[in-house]
Every structure is written in structure tokens, then in C-alpha cells.
Amino acid sequence: MSEKSTPAKPHVVMMVANDISNDARVIKEAVALAQTDVRVTLLGVASAGSAANLDSLDHRVVMMRLQGAFPLRDDRIRRRKQRRARRLPLVGYRLTADSVVQQIRIDAKLADLKAESGRAAADRKAGSAGALGYKLGVVGRGLRQRRLRLGQQSITVRKGLTRRQNKLFASGWKTWDDVQAKTERPVNWRKVVPEAYDYEKIFGPVLDELAPDVLHAHDMHLIGVATRAAGRASLRGRTMKVVYDAHEYVPGLSRYHPRTPRFIAAWAQHEREYIRSADRVITVSPAIARRLQTEHRLDREPTVIINTPSQFEGTADVDDLRSQVGLPDDVPLLVYSGGVTRARGVETAVQALPQLPGVHLAVVCVPTTKMRPVDELRTLAESLGVEDRVHYVEPVGPDEVTSFLRTADIGLIPILRFPSHEMALPNKVFEYIFAGLPVVTSNMPSLTEFVNETKIGEVFEVENPTDLAAKVSRILADPAPYRERAGDVELRREVSWEGQADQLRNLYADLVGRELPVDAAQPAARQVFIGPANTAGQAGQWAKAIQRNNPGRSAVSMRIEAGLQDFPADWTVKRERYKSSAAWRAETADYLLHNVSHVLFESGRPILGQSSDAWFGNDLPVLDSAGIKHGVIFHGPEVRDPRRHAEVYPHSPFTDREDEATTQLQVAVDLMQAHLKDYAGPRFVATPDLLEFVEGSVWLPAVVDLDDDAPAQPVLERDRPVVLHALSKTALKGTADIDAVLTELQSKGLIEYQRVEGVSHAELTKLVRDADIVVDQLLLGAYSAFAVEAMAAGRVTVGHVAKHVRELLPLELPIVEATPDTLSDVIEQLVSQRGPARAAAAAGPQYVKELHDGRKSAEVLSTFLQ
């Protein structure tokens, strides 16, 4: 089978302009769709300083974080700084350093002048200078000193002008910036938020390559990227549906630096320009849905998918909030869980604490406690004398929130009044319900309506700490009725994510024109995947050995298409696709998630494509999150340490070699060994000599096909036996020595030398069966898969296998020992004493049958495959 075909089921690509990790809505929607007959790829942007990477969700969703760069945004910032650095010419100094330089230069000249005056006075006193000349010098030096003193005064004046100018310009720019930040019209989003086009550069090429059936854009940042991608698809004759997921009411976003009114207006304009091009719109509350349809004249009301937890999230076995902050059960504990900005109103909760003696507040800070708004909360708490009752906590995973919060007494939602907040039903209200907590919220209309209808808590006047304290006290005095409502089974079922997920799946069924039944229980994967090198065809051979010896277990091999290599494999991928195709990486990752239980990496290389720091560890997040077991197989060059090899093997090709190739090999081996230090999976080696180079490794014998019916030349019946040697690229020094020896023997008329280089494996197999003697490598101290094929064909096989390596083998190895120094004598002896040579050849097939027909390899892998 060549490169696999694209799955027939619909492909949905979701994308969001963050690194996905803490975006519970995005994660839950992706998993909800993937539980149906839909392939889901989730795209995000790697956090600052992180490389692009692959991961997975729920054994189903391929999650790809793309490396993001924002040159247009950075250029806007740079130009803004340049404009604010401009000053009036010739007035003051552009840079502080300019005045310092001038001051140092004048001081140095004054020092020269003073020294010159001293020398002149000494000369006059000694009589070596005349009176007139001395007086003229005094006048000249006085004039020069006066000019330099004026220069010093000029510096002082210009420094003063610089300070005044800087202050004037800074004040002017601040006034301008303040006015502009508050000016919502006119606005041009392409100038105010050019990062919207930066996202095009990040996502656009990948979307074109992935070519999804549906493109789901989360939040306002990417709606333009999505609709442009759909337009390009139309040019190619493809239909790409677009779903826009409006997480908030953009024109009414809360305002705080740097989210100014102008910034918000720009993003609202960006949304307005593209929203009517979307095939479907989703949002988070009925109020926002009605407003979007009215303002943008949409042909249908957006589907409401509320941010709610799963009914089962509260069962996660995690640490709890009360334990983490170290409070006994009888101490009242309030919790705010979510983003910490001024718009979220957490300050109101802190201000209420002086009126709530003995009550503690835990702030679960998303995304982290290490940010300025949290520092401002600390300062506020200290000023009120309640710092010992406020606890700042790092967030937990999205599926752990409700379990984490369950030991608090009340959940707070003190958000401030902004249009988006007035229409919102934030996720935290449902997290509090599923954690069993009563809720105290500020009087935002949608929240007020919901809390009053469900009777799960109390509503306080926004930004009123006294009223917040009163409502908290009311609940603490009698929490049972509120907790009973929060724990109501019918209420939880009604607002749970399971109900919301059904609505999302119904929308997609309508969009793709087919039923999307839920398949929550994914079939257990049983396949073993081996690749990507297929060195000497061994990935393919090991895969076949696994299947032959493990009924019910399937195995797949993979190779990268390169040159003359024609060793068969189940998958073949073109080198360029392997190196650079995001679509291929996503498809292959999806295949692994849905079909594979075990992965064996060859030569430390990743299965899921090449990257700048390519090693198999890049693939581990995908496999580990899906529970896919993995191990690594080494073939030799990637772990055979040149320094150690030269110390142990007398005929090592690395002895006395300090060329560039050896140096590069040493660097690569050192790097691979460094990677292996932290790798806990099983390690296999294809040749027994590698056991000493890979700590904790197990020998996985090479496998060859034993075709007893294939015709082969009788051994050593020709007057001039055919000696075959396949030139190797891995030990050029030894290859040249072998070639020279065999060429000389041919010139003496003793043998017919068959020198092979650059032929396909199929051609090489034919040549082996036609040869009498096959010469393997003579320097590395082990035998290769090529030698195994020669033994299997019943050829006299010559090679160098070190004594300590032979001792590791369970059977006597029928390879005739030779080194570059002894090769000539060995070949002459084989030709002259053909009886023992034929006996060695005859022993080869049985040796291979015992160790290299696949049974032993399957046995070695049996523990790993359990």
C-alpha cells in the first residue's frame, strides 16, 4: 500500500488564537464532534517561545499548535515608538547619550588646556619661552577656555530644553493616545489590529493544505482567516463551510488596558465585515444570539451553546481547593475562579472582606498567579489588612475544575457592567453548580435572570462590597436551600455540557447533510505501527513477523520514499510531505489515534514528520495523551558512539579519524544519548553489538524471508568463485580496503569480483543468490541484515564479528571471520579448501531459521505488546 488515502468521513478543522490549553469551550466542542463520525483537527498558536507541536485530546482529536509570529503587529508597535521618539530638530538632544558625549569631550579639552598652561608656565620660568610669546599664549588659551565654558553652558541649556521638550511631547502623545483610545469612530481594523492579518500568515497555508469540509473559527480573531480560506477553496472547486463561534459580544467587551474602546471597535468592525459570510454562527447566550442576528441582519438566529461543564466532571480524583490553601472545614471559604482583570470585579470581593470577619477568599487565577492584576489584588488586600485571608491559586485542568472547587462554600461572579457581561452566562456559574456551590453574582441581566429562576444563589449590586458582604452572609447563615438547588439532578441535566453537545452535533448534522450519531465508546485499537526508516526493510519484516506470530494483532510499517530503496512497506510517504506537510502530519496522527495501540520508532526519528529538532520525543505528547504504548529501535549509526567504538574495536572505522563526517556523527550520537536519558520506554537494537551502546536495550533480531523455492547457484562449483561485496556508505575507509583486496584477487585470476553499488534491493537479492561468497562489513564488529540474507541464501558469508559479540549469540554464528588485514588470506583459503567453506554456507539457512525468520523477534516484542 502506498501513501494512505484521505478518510471519507467529514473533516472539521477548529482553530483558536491561543494555545488551547485552558480554553475549555474549544476543547469540549472538539471532543463532542469527534465522538461522532467526524474527523476533527484542532489548531492553535504555540505560546511565546514554544515550538510548533502536536498533541491529542480524548484519543480522537489531533491538536496542532502552530508557531506564531506577528510581524505586522510588531511593525505597528515599532512605528508607534518611532513617532513618539521624534523631536524638534536642533532643540535639545535626541538621546541622553548625546549630551554625555559632548560633556566628556569638553572636559577632555579643558584638561588638555590646563596641562598646556602648566607646560607654558614651566617653560617661561625656565627661560625657554619669551615674554611676548607667553602672553600671547595666555590670551589664546583664555579665549579657548571661554569657548569651552560656553559649550558647557550650552549643554546645560540644551539638557533643560530636552527635559522640557520630552515632557511636552510625552504629555502631548499621552493626551493624543487617551483621546484616540476612546475614539471608536472612524476606525480601520487593518491599522488598529493588524495582527488579524498575522493570523492569516499563521493559519492560512495550513488550512489550504488541510482542506477541511468545515472550518470552525473560535472567537473574533479568526473569522476573517476562515472566510478567506473558504473563498480560496471555492477557487479550487471545493466547498468549505464556515462556522463562526462568537465567544462574547464583541462591541460590548469589557475595557481595560490594552483593551481600549478603539481596540474593541476595531475587532467589532473586523467581525462585522466577515460574519455574514459564515454559514452558521454559534454563541454563548440567548441575549447575545438575539443581538447578533439583529445587528448583522443574519438570516437565522445563532445557535446557543452555553459554556457548561459535563455532568461527570465533578468526579475527577484531584486535590481540592480547601486542602491546597490549608483551611479547616469550619472556616468559611469564598472562591472566584477565572480570568483576573479589572473588568472581572475581583476587587469588590476583596473590599467586602473587612465586613466578613473570619471569611477567606480564594482566587483561582487564570492563566496564572504571576501577572500584574494579581499583584494589584495583593496590594489592595494589604491596604485593607486582609492579606492573610486572600489566597491566590494556580488553575487546574479544564476537566478538574468542578472537583477542585467542591470544598469551597460560595462561588463568586463579581463582574463589572459592560454590554458583553450584561448578556453573558459565563462558564463559571455552571462550574459552581456542578461543584455544588451556592452562587453570589453581580446584577448583570442574564445572570440575574438565571440565578433568580434557578434559586441557586443571591444577586448583589455591582461594585458594591457592602451588598456583596450582605448576600454572602445571608447564604452562610443558611446554605442548605441553595446547595440543594445546585445539586438538583434535573437542573444539572438541563444545563450540562451533554445537552449543549447534542445541540452542536445537530447543527453539524444539518451543515454536512448527514446523521452524526454519537459513538462514545471508541473500539480498542490493536495495531502496531513501525517506522519511519524501514532500514534494510526491517520495519516491514518486523510488522509481518508480529502478524504471523500474534493472531488477531495487525501491524503496519512505514517508509520514507528515497532514492533506490525499494524495501516494501505498508505506507510510503514522499520525503517532502514527511518534512513539511501539516496535512500529512494531522492525517497520520489521526490514524494513530483511531487505529494504533503500539508504536515503534526507528532510529530515534519521529513518525509524525520532520521538524528542526526532529527526534521521536516530538511525537510523545500525541501518543501519551492517547495511551498509546511506544518503544524505539536503533539500527546502528544513530547510537554507535565513534569514540567508544574506536576504543573497543581494533578495526574500528573511527580509529584516528577526525574528519567532519565523524565529528558530525559524534554530535548526533551524543544528542540521541542525551534524549534517551529521560526516556522510559523499551529500547531495542537491531544488531547485538549495539547492546553496549544503548543502556537497558534488548536485541531485536533482523528478519528475512526464507524462500526455499527460489533458485540459487550451487556454492563453490565454479573454477573462479563469484565474490560479492556491496559497497557501504557508512564506513568508506573499510569499503575502499575491501575493494582493493578483492580487485587484486580478481587480477590474479583467483575469483570473479562482483562489485555492487547503487542497485535496488531486488537486484541485490538476485546477485546474492548467484554469488558463491558474500563479503559483509569488516570494521563494525557485528553482522548486518545483508549478511543475514546471504546466510539465508546458503552463501559463504564473510565478515568481522567481534569475539565478545559472538559470545552474546545463543547459537554458533556461521560467518567466516575476516578483517581488512586477513581478508585476502581468508578468501584464498575458502577457494582452495572448499569443503569447510561449503559446510559454513550450509549452516547459514538453519541459523537464520532459528534466529531471523521472525519467531524470535516476535518473542522479544511479546512483553511490549501485552
N, C-alpha and C positions, 0 to 999 in steps of 0.2 A: 504494500500500500504506500502510495506517495503521500505528500502533504495532505492532511485531513481536510475534509470539506466543511463548509460553514454549517452549523446546526440549522435545521429547518424551523425551529421554534422562534417566535418573535424575540428580537434583541432590543432591550431597553437600556439606554445609557443615561444614568443620572449624573449630574455634575453640580458641584457647590464650590464657592470661592473660599473655602477654608480647608484645613487638613482632616476634616471629617470626625476626628477622634471624639469630640464632645458634642457633636451635633446629633442628638437623639432622634429628632424627627427624620432626618435624612437616612439614618441607619435603619430605623424601623420601617420606613416606606420601602427601602431597597429590599429588605428581608421579606416583607409582606408580598411583594411582587414575585420574588424569587421562589416563594413557596407554591407558585403555580407553574404552568408550563411556559415560563418566560425566562429567558437568559438575561441576567442583569449585570451590567458593569457600572461600577461607581467611581467617578473621577473627582479628585480633589486637588488641592495645591499643597505641596510639601511645605512645612513650616520653615521659617527663615533659617538658612544654614544647613538644612537637611537635603539629602539627595532624593531623587525620584525613587519610589519604591512600590512594590506590590504587597497586598495583604488580602485577607478574605474575611467574610462575615458568614456565620451560620452554616458553614460548609457549602454555601451556594453562591454567594456574591463575590465577584472579583473586585477588589478595591485597589485602585491605582492612583497614587499621589504623584502629580506631575511637578517637575521642578519649575518654580515660578520666578520670573524676572519682570520687573516693572520699569522699563526704561522710559516710557512716556510719563509716568507719574514722577519718576526721579528727575526727568528733564524739567518738568513744571516746577518742582521744588528748587532745582538749581537756578533756573531763570528768575524765580521769585527772589532768591537770595541775592543774585547779581543785581537786580533792580534796587533792592534795598541797601546795597553796598555803594551805590553811586553817590558821588558828592560833587559840589560845585568845583570847577577847575580853579587852581591857584589859590583856593581858600582853605586854609588848614592842611592837614595831612590826610592822605587816603588811608595810610596804615600807621599805627603807632610806632612800628619799627623804623619808619622813615625819620621821625624826629630823633629817635635814639641814635641812629647812624650819623645824622648831622651833628648832634651834640658831641659824640665821640670824636668825630673828625675835627671839630673846632677845638676841643680840649687838647687834642694831639698837637694841633698847630700852635696853640698857646704855649704848650710845653716846649716845642721847638724854639719859639720866640724867646722864652725865658732863658733857655740854655744858650741861645745865641747872644743875649745880653750879657750873660755871665762871662762868656768867652771874650767878648769885646772889652769888658771892664778889665779882665786879666791882661789882655794884650796892651791896653792903654797904660796900666800900672807898670808893666814890664818895659814900656818904652818902644814896643814894636809897632805901635799904631800912632799916627799923628793926631793932634787935637782936632783939626778940621774934619778929618775922616771919622773920628769917633763921634763928634757932634752930629754930623750928617746921619750916621748910623742910628744914633739915639732918636732923631726925628723920624727916620724911616720906620724904625721898629715901633715907635709910638703910634704912627698912622696905621700900621698893620694891626697893632693891638686894638686900636679903636674900632677898626673894621670888624675884627673878630668878636669884640664885645657887642657890637651892634647885631652881629649874626646870632649871638646868644640871646639877645633881647628879642630878635625876630622869631627864634624858636619858641620862646615863651609865649609870644603873642599868637603865633600860629597854633600852638598847642591849645591855647584858650579858645581860639576860633574853632579848632577841631572839636573840642568838647561841646561848644555851643551848637555847632553845625550838626554833630552827631545827635545831640539831644533834640534839636529841632526836627531833623529827618526822622528820628525814631518816633517822636511824638506824632509827626505828620503821617508816617506809614501806619502807626497804630490806629490813629483815627480813621484813616482810609480803610484799613483792614476790618475794623469794627463795623464801619458802615457797610462795606461790601459784604461782610459775612451775614449781615442782617437783611441784605437786599436779595429778595427772591426773584425779582424780575427787573430787567431781562437777564436770562441765564443761558449759557450754552454748555451742555453737559460734556461735549467733546473737549472743552478747555478746562472746565472745573474738575471733572473726574476722568481724565484721560486713561486712568487705569482700566476703564471699561474696554478700551482697545488693547491694553496689555493682556487682558484675559483672552482676547481673540487670538493673540500670538501664542498663548499658553495652551489653550484648548482646541483652537480651530483645526490645525493639521491632524491632531489625534482623532477628532470627530470625523473628519473626512475619511480617515483610514478605517475607523471602526464601522462606519456606515450603518448606524442603527436604524431600526424601524421606527422607534420612538425616542425622542430626546427630551429628557425631563430636566428643566433648569430650575434649581432651587434659589429663591431669593432674587432680588432685582439686579444683582451684579451681572448675571449671565444670560438674561433674556435676549439681549442683542446678539450674543455669541450663538445662541440656539437658533434664532430665526435666520441668521445669516447662513448657518450650516444647512438648514432646511432649504434655503434658496439655492445653494451650491449643489445640493443633492438633486434638485429639480433640473438643473442644467445637465446632469448626468443621466436623466431619465428615471430617477428614483424618487419615491415618495417617503419623506421623513416627517412624521408627525411631531409636533412640539407641545409639550405640557409645561406651563409656567406655574410654579408653586410660590405664591406670594406669602412669605412668612409673616409679613407685617403690612400695615397700611403705610406706604412709603411717605406720602406727603405729611403724615402726622407723626413721623418718627420723633422720639424724644431727642432733645437738643442738649448737647454738651460738647466741649472741645474734644476733638476737632469736628464733631458733627454739628456744623453751623446751619442756620436756615438756608444759606446759599448752597451748601453742600447737599442738604436734603432736597432742595428744589431741583438740583442738577440730576440726582438719581431718580426723582419723580418724573422729570422730563424724559430721562432715558427709558424708564418703564413705559411711559405714555406713548413713546414713539414706536415701541415694538409689541405691546400687549395684544393688540388686535390681530397680530399675525399668528398668535398661538392658537392651536387647535382646541386646547382645553386650558382652563385656569382653575387652580386649586388655591384655597386659602384656609385660614385657621379659625375663623369665627363667622357666624351668620351676619353680624354687623358689617364686617369688612367685605364679605361677599356682596351684600346689597350695595355698598358704596362703590365697589369696583365696577359692578355692572352699570350703575347709574353714570359714574364719571366717565367711563371709557366706552359707553354705548355698546357693551358686549351683547352678542346675540343670545347668550344664555347666562344665567346666574352661576358664578363659580361654585364648584363643589367644595363643601366644607369638610376638611379633615382636621379634626381637633388634635392638638398635641396632648395625648393621654398615655399613661403607662399601660402595660399589659396587666391582665388580672393576675398573672403569675410572677410578676417581677418582685413582689414582696417576699417571695420565698427564698431569695438568694442567701446563701450562707456567707455573710460578710460581717465584719466588725460593725458595731453600731456607734452612733454619734455620741451618746452619753458616755460610753466607755472611753471613746477617744479623747473627749475633753476632761474626763476624770471627775464626773459628778455622781454623787449617790442618787438613788431613785427618788428620794423625798425632796430634792431641790428642783424647783420649777425651772424648766428649760424651754425657751423660745428658740425657733430656728428660722433663719432666712437662707434659702438655698437658690443660688442663681448668679447671674452676672452682677458685678458690683460696679455701678456707675452712679453718678449723682441722680440720674433720672429714675433709678430704682427705689429711691427714698429710704435707703437703709439708715440714713442719718436720723430719720424720725424715730425709728425703733430704738436707736442708741439714746436719743434725747428723752425717751419715755422711761428709761431705766431708773433714774432718780426717784420716780413716782411708783416704782415697783420694787420695793426693798426685798432683797433675797432672791430675786428672779435673775436668771442668767440668760444670755443671748449667744447663740452660736451662729456665725456667718460662714456658710459653705461657699467659698469664693470661686466662682467660675470666671476665667480658666485657672487662676492661681492666686495664692495669697500675696505673691510678690509683685505688686503693682501699686501705682500711686493712689488710686481711690481707696485701697485698703489702708495705706499709710495715713490717709486723711481721716479715716474712721478711727484709727488708733489715737490720733491727736485729739479728735473730738471726745472720745471716751475718757482720755486722761484729763481733759479740761473739765469734764463733768464729774470726775472722781469715781468712775465706774469701770475703769480699765480692767480690774480684776474679775469683772462679771461678763466681759465680752471675749469670746473665743473665735479665732479665725482658723478655718479648717480647709484643707485642700479637698477638691472634689473627688468623687469616686466615679467608677464607670457608669454609663447610662443605665445599664441593666441592674445596677446595685443601689440606685438612689433610694427607692422606697424602703428597702430593707435597712439601709443606713440611717434613715430619718426616723424610724419607728419608735425610738425611745425618747423622742422629744415630747413636749406637752402641747405645743401650739405651733402651727406653721404660719409665717407672716408673708403678706404680699403688700408692702407699703408703697407701691409705685406712684409716681407723681403724675399730674394731669397733662397728658399730651394726647392728641387725637388718636394715635395708634394705641395708646394704653386704654383709652376710653372704650375702644371696640374689641380689645383683646381678651381672650381666655387663655392665659399663659399656662404652659405645661406644669408649672409648679403647683397650681391649685389641684390638679389631678394627682400629682405625685404625693401631695399631702393627704388626699383622700385615701389613696391606696396604702399609705403608711399608717392610716388610722388616726390622723391628727385633725383636731378642730382647726379652722382657718380664721385668721383675722386679716381683712383686706381693706385697703383704702377704697373710697366710694367711687370707683370707676363704673360707668353704667353697666357694661356687660358683666363684670364681676359681681356688682351689687345684685343684679337680676338673678344670677346663678346662685349666689350664696343665700339669698332670701328664699328662693324656690326650694333649694335642697335642705336648708336649715343646718348646714354643716359648720356655721361659724357666725361671726359678727363683722359689721362694717363700721369703719371709723372715718371721720372727716380727714381728707388728705392733708398731709403736712401738719397735723395736729397731734403732738405727742401726748397731750393730756387725754384726748379722746381715745387714742390708741391704748394708753395705760388702763383707761376705764373698761374698754372692751376685753382686754386681756384679763383683767381682774374678774370680770363677770364670768368668763369661761373657767378660769382657775377655781372659782368658788363652787362650780357645779359642772364638771367637764362631761359627765356621763351622757346626757342627751346628745351632745354634739358628736361624741365618739360613736354613739350608737348609729347616728345618721351616716357618719363617714364610713362605718363598717357595713352599711346596708348592702346586701348581696345584689338586689335589683338595681340600686344606684350604680354600683361598681360595674355590673354587666352593661348597663346603659352607656356609661362613659368610658368603658375600657378601650384599649387600642384594638382589640379583636373586632369590635364593631366598626371602628374607623377604617381598619384594614379592609373589611368587606366592601366599604364604600369605594376605597381606592381601587380595589380589584374590579369592581363593577364598572368604574369609569374606564379602566384599561380594556376590559372586555368589549365595551362599546367602541372604543377607539380602534382596536385591532380587528374587530369584527369576528370574534370567536369566543367561546366559553373559556374561562380560566379557572377550572376547579382547583381547590387547594389540595396540595399533596404534602402535608406537614411532615410525614414520615418518609424521609428520603431512603431509597434502597441502599443497603450496605454495600459499599464498594469493595471489590475483591481483586482488583487488577494491580500488577506490579509494573512500574514504569522505569526503564533503564536508559540512560543516555547522558549527554548528547554526543559523545565522541565516537562510539562504536569502533573503537580502536581494534584493528585486526578482525573486525566483525564480531567481537566478543559480546557486545550488548545484545545483538541478535541471537547469538548462540546461547547465552545465559537465559534469555527470555524463553527460547524453545525448551531448554533443559527444565526450567521451572514448570512449564505446562505439561511436559511429558511425565514428570515425576510428582506432580501435585494435582490430582484430579479435582476439577472444579475451580482451579486457580488459573486465571489468564495473566499474560504478561505481554508488554509492548516494549519494543526497542525503538530508539530514535537515533538518527544520524544527521549531521550537517553535511550537505552536499558540497564536495570539494574535490577538484582535480579528477584523477583516475580512480579514486576509491570507489569500488562497486560492491563492497560488502553489503549484503542485504540487510534491511531494517524495516520495521513496520511503518515508521514515519521517516520521511526525508524532508528537511527544510532547507531552503536556499540560504546560503550564508548571509546575504544582505538582509533577508527577513529576520533571521535569527538575531542579527546585530542591532537592527534599528526599527523593527516594526512593532508599534504599540498594539496594533490589532492582533498580530500573531501572538504576542505575549498574553493578551487578555483571553483569546480563544483557548490557548493551551492551558492557562491557569484554570479556566472554566472546565475544561476537560478533566484536569486533575481532580478538581473539587468534586465532580459528579461521578467519577469512574474509578479513581485510583486509591488504593489503601496503603501502598508502599512505593517509595521512590528510592532508586539507587543512582547517585550522581557519579559519573565517570570523571576521573582526573581532576576532581575538585571544581569542575565547571558547572555553572547553573543550567538547569533545564529551560528556564523561562527567559532565555535571551541574554545577550551580552550587554555589558554596561562598562563604564570607565573603570570600575573597581570590581570586575567580574570574578566572582567565586561563588560556590554553591550556597554560602550563607545568605546571599541576597534572596534566595527563594524560600528560606526557612519560615518567615512570617506567614506566608500563604499556607504552607504545609502544617505548621504547628497549630495555627488557629483552627484548621480543619481536622486536626487529629490524625494526619497522615504520617505514618512512620517513615523514617528516612535513614539511609546509610550512604557511605561513599566508597567507591572502588578506585584504586590507583593502579595505573599501568606501568609507571616507572619514572620517566623524566621529571614529572612534576614533584616527586618526593625523594628521588635518589640524590642524596647530598654529595656534590662533587668533592668536597674536602674530605669527608669521611670515607667516601669510596676510594679515593686515592690512597688513604692511609691503610685500608684493609686489603685491597685487591692489588697484587703486584703488577698486573697488566692493565690497570685502570686507564681508560682513555683520558682521564682528567689529570694524570700524573704530569707534573711540570708544564701544565697548561695554564696560562694566564691571559688567554685571548678574550676578546669582547664577548664571544658567544658563551664561553664558560662563565664569565662574570655575570652575564645576564641570567644564565641558568641558575647560578648560585643565589642570586637575588630572588628569583621566582620561587625557588625551593624554600628559602628562609621565610618568605611571606606565607607560603602554604603551611609550613610548620607552625607559624605564629597563629594562623587561623585555626589549626587543629587543636591548639592548646585548650580552647574553650568549647570544643565540640564534643558532645556526649554520645552521639550516635555511633553505631558499629562501623568499623573500618575494615575493609577487605583489600587485599593486594593480589594482583594477577600473577605474580611470579614470587617464588618463595624467598628470593634474596631480599625482597622489599620488607620482609618482616622486621629486619633490624633497623629500617629507616622510618617505619611508621609504628609508633608505640601503641601497643594494645591491638594490633591488627591480626587478621586471620587470613590464611591463604585460600583464595577462591580460584581453583584451577581453571585454566583456559579450556574451552570446549571446541571440538572439531567434529565434523560429520564423518562417520565411518561408513564409507560407501564401498562395501566389499565387491560389488559387481563392476565397479569402474575399472576399465582396462589399464594395466600398468606394465611398463617394461620390466622383464626379468632382471634381477640385480646382478651386476658384475659379470655378464656373459659376453660383453664386447671386449675386443682386444684393448681398445682405448676407452676406458670408462668415461661417461659424461659426469663431470663435476659441476654442480650448480651452486652459484652464490648470488644472492640478491643484495645489491649494494644498499647500505643503510645510510640515512641522513643523520642519524643520531650519534654516530661515532666515526667521523670521517677519517681520523687518523688510522684506526684499525682497518677500516674498509680499504684504504689505499694499500696497507701492508698485505692483506689477504689477496687483493687483486694482483699485486706484484708477484707473490709466491705462485699463485695458480697460473698466471701468464707464463712464468718461467717453466713450470712443469709441462705446460702445453707445448712450449717451444722445444722441449726435449723429446716430444713425441710420446710422453707417458700417459697423458689424459687429453680429453677434449673438454675445454673450459667453456662453460655456458655462463656468460656474464650478463646479469639481468638488472635493468634499471628502468624505472618509469613505465612498468606494464601494469595492467589491471590484475586484480586478484584472480579472476577466472583464467587469464592467460598463465599466471604464475602457477596455478594448480596443475594445469596441463604439463608445464615444464617440470614440475616436481615429479610427476608420475613417469616422465620419460627419462629422468636422471638416474644415475647409479648412486652417486654420493652427493649429499646436500650439506653445504657448509653454512652453519649458523654464525652468529656473532662470536667473537673470541676475546672480548675485553670486559664485558659487564659482569661475568661470573654467574650467569643464570641462563636458562633456555627460554626461547620465545615461542609465541603461537606458531610462528613459521616452522620452528623445529618440531613442534607437535604434529603439524600437518605432514612433515617429512617422515616422521616415525610412523604415523598412521598409514602412510602410503607404502610402508615397508622399504624405505630407502635407508642406506647407510647415512646416519646423521652425525656430523662432526661439529663440536662446539666446545666452548670453555665454560664448565660449570664448577665453581669453586668447591673445594672439598667440604667446607662447613655447610655449604648449600646442599650438596648431595646427601649429607648426613641428616638433613631435615626431611628428606623424602621417605615415604613409607615403603617404597619399592626400589629395587636397583634400577638406576637410570641407564637405558641402553644407548646413550650418546657417547661416541668416541671422543675422548678428551684431547684437546689441542689448544695451543696458544699460538700467537703470531710467530714465536721463535721455533716452535716444534711442528708447525703445520706441514711444511714440506716433507719432513720425515714421516709424519703420520700418513699422509696421502700415499707416499711411496710404499709404505708398509701395507696399507689397505689394498693397493693394486697388486702387490706381489704375493700377499698372503690372503687370498680371497675367502677361504673357508671361515675363519673367525669374523671377517667383515660381513659375510652373508648371515652368520649367526646373530650379529648385532642388529642387522636390518630386520631379521625375522622376529626379534624380540620387541621391536617397536610397536606393532599393532596391538599386542596384548597389553603392553604398558599403557598405551593410550586408552584402550578399552577400560582398564581398571581405574584410571585417574582422570581421563579427559573426554569421556563420552557424555558427560552431563550429570551422571548419577551422583558423583562425588560433590560436584558444585551445588546441586540441589540439596544434598545433605548438609553442606556447610551453611546454606541460606535458610535451612528449615527453622532454626530458632528465631531468626529475624522475621520470618514470615508468619509466625504464630500470632 
